[in-house]
Amino acid sequence: MTMNISFNYVFLAELVDNTYGRTDYYMSLTGIVVVGFIAAVSIGSIAWYNSKRPAGWEGKERPDIVPNVEKSKNPGL
């Protein structure tokens, strides 16, 4: 157990030491994750609002911000 704790400490210390001065990399990585999450939520919301409504949502109005997507006669072909 003691070896595991010391190994973790050494590993974390080395990780911090190696990443010093590389904040631009982590900031860009964080930015990509945030932009990807926002894009996924936006695309998922548009798809959900344009799909068949689940039980209890049949009579609800579409929000103005969500575009209306016309359905194809031959989806998937």
Distance bins in CASP14 RR format, pairs under 12 A and 6 or more apart:
PFRMAT RR
TARGET T0000
AUTHOR 0000-0000-0000
RMODE 2
METHOD distances of the structure
MODEL  1
1 7 0 0 0 0 0 1 0 0 0 0 0
1 8 0 0 0 0 0 1 0 0 0 0 0
2 8 0 0 0 0 0 1 0 0 0 0 0
2 9 0 0 0 0 0 1 0 0 0 0 0
3 9 0 0 0 0 0 1 0 0 0 0 0
3 10 0 0 0 0 0 1 0 0 0 0 0
4 10 0 0 0 0 0 1 0 0 0 0 0
4 11 0 0 0 0 0 1 0 0 0 0 0
5 11 0 0 0 0 0 1 0 0 0 0 0
5 12 0 0 0 0 0 1 0 0 0 0 0
6 12 0 0 0 0 0 1 0 0 0 0 0
6 13 0 0 0 0 0 1 0 0 0 0 0
7 13 0 0 0 0 0 1 0 0 0 0 0
7 14 0 0 0 0 0 1 0 0 0 0 0
8 14 0 0 0 0 0 1 0 0 0 0 0
8 15 0 0 0 0 0 1 0 0 0 0 0
9 15 0 0 0 0 0 1 0 0 0 0 0
9 16 0 0 0 0 0 1 0 0 0 0 0
10 16 0 0 0 0 0 1 0 0 0 0 0
10 17 0 0 0 0 0 1 0 0 0 0 0
11 17 0 0 0 0 0 1 0 0 0 0 0
11 18 0 0 0 0 0 1 0 0 0 0 0
12 18 0 0 0 0 0 1 0 0 0 0 0
12 19 0 0 0 0 0 1 0 0 0 0 0
13 19 0 0 0 0 0 1 0 0 0 0 0
13 20 0 0 0 0 0 1 0 0 0 0 0
14 20 0 0 0 0 0 1 0 0 0 0 0
15 22 0 0 0 0 0 1 0 0 0 0 0
15 26 0 0 0 0 0 1 0 0 0 0 0
16 22 0 0 0 0 0 1 0 0 0 0 0
16 26 0 0 0 0 0 1 0 0 0 0 0
18 25 0 0 0 0 0 1 0 0 0 0 0
19 25 0 0 0 0 1 0 0 0 0 0 0
19 26 1 0 0 1 0 0 0 0 0 0 0
19 29 0 0 0 0 0 1 0 0 0 0 0
20 26 0 0 0 0 0 1 0 0 0 0 0
21 27 0 0 0 0 0 1 0 0 0 0 0
22 28 0 0 0 0 0 1 0 0 0 0 0
22 29 0 0 0 0 0 1 0 0 0 0 0
23 29 0 0 0 0 0 1 0 0 0 0 0
23 30 0 0 0 0 1 0 0 0 0 0 0
24 30 0 0 0 0 0 1 0 0 0 0 0
24 31 0 0 0 0 0 1 0 0 0 0 0
25 31 0 0 0 0 0 1 0 0 0 0 0
25 32 0 0 0 0 0 1 0 0 0 0 0
26 32 0 0 0 0 0 1 0 0 0 0 0
26 33 0 0 0 0 0 1 0 0 0 0 0
27 33 0 0 0 0 0 1 0 0 0 0 0
27 34 0 0 0 0 0 1 0 0 0 0 0
28 34 0 0 0 0 0 1 0 0 0 0 0
28 35 0 0 0 0 0 1 0 0 0 0 0
29 35 0 0 0 0 0 1 0 0 0 0 0
29 36 0 0 0 0 0 1 0 0 0 0 0
30 36 0 0 0 0 0 1 0 0 0 0 0
30 37 0 0 0 0 0 1 0 0 0 0 0
31 37 0 0 0 0 1 0 0 0 0 0 0
31 38 0 0 0 0 1 0 0 0 0 0 0
31 39 0 0 0 0 0 1 0 0 0 0 0
32 38 0 0 0 0 0 1 0 0 0 0 0
32 39 0 0 0 0 0 1 0 0 0 0 0
33 39 0 0 0 0 0 1 0 0 0 0 0
33 40 0 0 0 0 0 1 0 0 0 0 0
34 40 0 0 0 0 0 1 0 0 0 0 0
34 41 0 0 0 0 0 1 0 0 0 0 0
35 41 0 0 0 0 0 1 0 0 0 0 0
35 42 0 0 0 0 0 1 0 0 0 0 0
36 42 0 0 0 0 1 0 0 0 0 0 0
36 43 0 0 0 0 1 0 0 0 0 0 0
36 44 0 0 0 0 0 1 0 0 0 0 0
37 43 0 0 0 0 0 1 0 0 0 0 0
37 44 0 0 0 0 0 1 0 0 0 0 0
38 44 0 0 0 0 0 1 0 0 0 0 0
38 45 0 0 0 0 0 1 0 0 0 0 0
39 45 0 0 0 0 0 1 0 0 0 0 0
39 46 0 0 0 0 0 1 0 0 0 0 0
40 46 0 0 0 0 0 1 0 0 0 0 0
40 47 0 0 0 0 0 1 0 0 0 0 0
40 48 0 0 0 0 0 1 0 0 0 0 0
41 47 0 0 0 0 0 1 0 0 0 0 0
41 48 0 0 0 0 0 1 0 0 0 0 0
42 48 0 0 0 0 0 1 0 0 0 0 0
42 49 0 0 0 0 0 1 0 0 0 0 0
42 65 0 0 0 0 1 0 0 0 0 0 0
42 66 0 0 0 0 1 0 0 0 0 0 0
42 67 0 0 0 0 0 1 0 0 0 0 0
43 49 0 0 0 0 0 1 0 0 0 0 0
43 50 0 0 0 0 0 1 0 0 0 0 0
43 66 0 0 0 0 0 1 0 0 0 0 0
43 67 0 0 0 0 0 1 0 0 0 0 0
43 69 0 0 0 0 0 1 0 0 0 0 0
44 50 0 0 0 0 1 0 0 0 0 0 0
44 51 0 0 0 0 1 0 0 0 0 0 0
44 66 0 0 0 0 0 1 0 0 0 0 0
44 69 0 0 0 0 0 1 0 0 0 0 0
45 51 0 0 0 0 0 1 0 0 0 0 0
45 62 0 0 0 0 0 1 0 0 0 0 0
45 63 0 0 0 0 1 0 0 0 0 0 0
45 65 0 0 0 0 1 0 0 0 0 0 0
45 66 1 0 0 1 0 0 0 0 0 0 0
45 67 0 0 0 0 0 1 0 0 0 0 0
46 62 0 0 0 0 0 1 0 0 0 0 0
46 63 0 0 0 0 0 1 0 0 0 0 0
46 65 0 0 0 0 1 0 0 0 0 0 0
46 66 1 0 1 0 0 0 0 0 0 0 0
46 67 1 0 0 1 0 0 0 0 0 0 0
46 68 0 0 0 0 1 0 0 0 0 0 0
46 69 1 0 0 1 0 0 0 0 0 0 0
47 66 0 0 0 0 1 0 0 0 0 0 0
47 67 0 0 0 0 0 1 0 0 0 0 0
47 69 0 0 0 0 1 0 0 0 0 0 0
48 54 0 0 0 0 1 0 0 0 0 0 0
48 57 0 0 0 0 1 0 0 0 0 0 0
48 60 0 0 0 0 0 1 0 0 0 0 0
48 62 0 0 0 0 0 1 0 0 0 0 0
48 63 0 0 0 0 0 1 0 0 0 0 0
48 66 0 0 0 0 1 0 0 0 0 0 0
48 69 0 0 0 0 0 1 0 0 0 0 0
49 57 0 0 0 0 1 0 0 0 0 0 0
49 60 0 0 0 0 1 0 0 0 0 0 0
49 61 0 0 0 0 1 0 0 0 0 0 0
49 62 1 0 1 0 0 0 0 0 0 0 0
49 63 1 0 0 1 0 0 0 0 0 0 0
49 64 0 0 0 0 0 1 0 0 0 0 0
49 65 0 0 0 0 1 0 0 0 0 0 0
49 66 1 0 1 0 0 0 0 0 0 0 0
49 67 0 0 0 0 1 0 0 0 0 0 0
49 68 0 0 0 0 1 0 0 0 0 0 0
49 69 0 0 0 0 1 0 0 0 0 0 0
50 62 0 0 0 0 1 0 0 0 0 0 0
50 63 0 0 0 0 0 1 0 0 0 0 0
50 66 1 0 0 1 0 0 0 0 0 0 0
50 67 0 0 0 0 1 0 0 0 0 0 0
50 68 1 0 0 1 0 0 0 0 0 0 0
50 69 1 0 1 0 0 0 0 0 0 0 0
50 70 0 0 0 0 1 0 0 0 0 0 0
50 71 0 0 0 0 1 0 0 0 0 0 0
50 72 0 0 0 0 0 1 0 0 0 0 0
51 57 0 0 0 0 0 1 0 0 0 0 0
51 62 0 0 0 0 0 1 0 0 0 0 0
51 66 0 0 0 0 0 1 0 0 0 0 0
51 69 0 0 0 0 1 0 0 0 0 0 0
51 71 0 0 0 0 1 0 0 0 0 0 0
51 75 0 0 0 0 0 1 0 0 0 0 0
52 58 0 0 0 0 1 0 0 0 0 0 0
52 71 0 0 0 0 0 1 0 0 0 0 0
53 59 1 0 0 1 0 0 0 0 0 0 0
53 60 1 0 0 1 0 0 0 0 0 0 0
53 61 0 0 0 0 0 1 0 0 0 0 0
53 62 0 0 0 0 1 0 0 0 0 0 0
54 60 0 0 0 0 0 1 0 0 0 0 0
60 66 0 0 0 0 0 1 0 0 0 0 0
61 68 0 0 0 0 0 1 0 0 0 0 0
62 68 1 0 0 1 0 0 0 0 0 0 0
62 69 0 0 0 0 0 1 0 0 0 0 0
69 75 0 0 0 0 0 1 0 0 0 0 0
END
